[in-house]
Amino acid sequence: MAAEDLVRLLYLGLLAREPDAEGNRHHVDALTSGRVDPLSLLRSFLASGEFLALQGRIDAENPKAG
């Protein structure tokens, strides 16, 4: 999978939005340069404040889920 596709997939799947230009560039550059591998990038998305805040809103809206 191309770096651009992976980054877009993570944004859409985990953050429910398209990537912003700066974030997209940052993550694609990190992947293509080898500074980060796909699993590490996934982990960083899962630990991000944006993802955790989104999860809190989802949990509050559906407390019986999970």
N, C-alpha and C positions, 0 to 999 in steps of 0.2 A: 504494500500500500504506500502510495506517495505521502510524503510528510504533510503536504497541504491538505490531502484528504483526511489523514488521521486527525490533524488539528481541528478541522471543521467538524468531523464526527464527534470529537470530544466536547467541543462547544455545544453542538446541537443536542447531543445525548445527555450531557451532564449539567449544562448550564441553561439549556432550553433557549439558546439564542445563537445568532450568527456571530462569528468571531469579529472583534473590532480589528481595525487595520494594524494597530501597534501590537496587540496581543498575538495576532496571527503571525506577524513578522517575527516577533520574539521567539515563539514556540517552533515555527518552521526552521528558523536559523539554528536554534538549539539542537533540533533533531538532525538536520543535514550536516552540521559541523561535528556531530558526535559528542557534543557536551552533555547530551541527555539521550537516553534510550526510550523507546515507546512505553515500557512499563513504568519507568520513573516519571515520565510525563503524565501518565494516567494517575499515578499516586499523587502528583502535585495538584492535579485538578480536584481529586477527591478530598484533599486537605485544604483546599482554598476556602477563604472566607465566603466567597460568592456561592460556592457549592453548598457549604454548611448552612448558610442563611437560607438558601432555597430549600434545602431539606427540612429545616425548621418550619418553614411556611407550609410545606407539604404535610409534614407530620401534624401540625396544628389543625389543618383543614380536614385530615382524615386520621384521627387518633387511633382507630381500630386496625389500621394497616400495619403490617410488619409484625 
